[in-house]
Amino acid sequence: MKNLRELVEKAKTLKKMRVSVAVAQDVPVLKAIDEAHKEGIIEASLVGSQKEIEKIASNEGIDLSKYEIIDEPEEGEAVKKAVELVHEHHCDLLMKGKVHTSHLLHAVLDKNYNLRTGRTMNHVGVFEVATYDRLLIITDAAMVIAPTLDQKVDSIYNAQKVAHVLGIDVPKVAVLGAVETVNPSMPATMEAALLAKMSDRKQITGAIVDGPFALDNAVSEEAAKHKGIESPVAGKADVLLVPDIEAGNILYKALVFIAKGKLAGTILGARVPIVLTSRADSDETKLYSIALSALVAQE
């Protein structure tokens, strides 16, 4: 894929997924759900205050007759019910509405709902930037604060699922740091080297993993050549694995707000993908994120 619109077009060719929206009384979320429904991607179960959902729908011209509405005005109970719908296989995806991320994830991790897989849950984003010649996968910019080595391995496997949706069978993963050389004073470079060796020894499969890379020599063949870096990943990375949430979040926001990039994001590692976007994200981002999550669910 070359652009994020292709996610929507591909999702339209597959069966519709049903999304469970937790605390659905949120204008951007309802607009994105309605657009995704019009595109033929999803059906939806809207869990939350029916009164508030109906008020938003009236103001935004949304026809609620197309959706299942479960009236649950209390936030905590609405979250539990939304997660329960996924647990009972009534819905295929979960989406965050007007609720704090921590509250939603607390319910997702509740053993009673059996949504945990034993693998780390983390955010995987796909970015379309006008000045870059391909889609770029970045993980993790929004969830795991300071990932351990094992969590970074899980991040690589989660990113592979997204790469497959984009048509990349064996993604090239660049493990990022501030420099492209191993420096004992920089733990991120040490872990990058370990991940690269684990890939060499087939402890990590399905991807070509190398690092450490500074950002420039991960995405620019010219920069990699200038620094004398020889690697199948150098300058050709499909996936950027960031060292921590600070680096990832700054890169994420820079691409969106400075480079005017477009984004699709999902949380992977649970039994189903979770559409979890920032309140500052556009309706377009939310639509692309729904499409991405629907495609990963079927992958």
Salt bridges, closest charged atoms under 4 A:
GLU9 OE2 - ARG5 NH2 2.85
GLU9 OE1 - LYS12 NZ 3.60
ASP34 OD2 - LYS38 NZ 3.42
ASP34 OD1 - LYS66 NZ 3.20
GLU39 OE2 - ARG5 NH2 2.94
GLU39 OE1 - LYS12 NZ 3.39
GLU43 OE2 - LYS16 NZ 3.36
GLU43 OE1 - HIS37 NE2 3.38
GLU68 OE1 - ARG18 NH1 3.91
GLU68 OE1 - HIS90 NE2 2.88
GLU75 OE2 - HIS103 ND1 3.05
GLU77 OE2 - LYS80 NZ 3.81
GLU84 OE2 - LYS81 NZ 3.25
ASP133 OD1 - ARG134 NH1 3.07
ASP154 OD1 - ARG119 NE 3.50
GLU180 OE1 - LYS227 NZ 3.50
GLU191 OE1 - LYS152 NZ 2.84
ASP200 OD2 - LYS197 NZ 3.82
ASP216 OD2 - LYS227 NZ 3.25
ASP283 OD2 - LYS31 NZ 3.23
GLU284 OE2 - LYS262 NZ 3.63
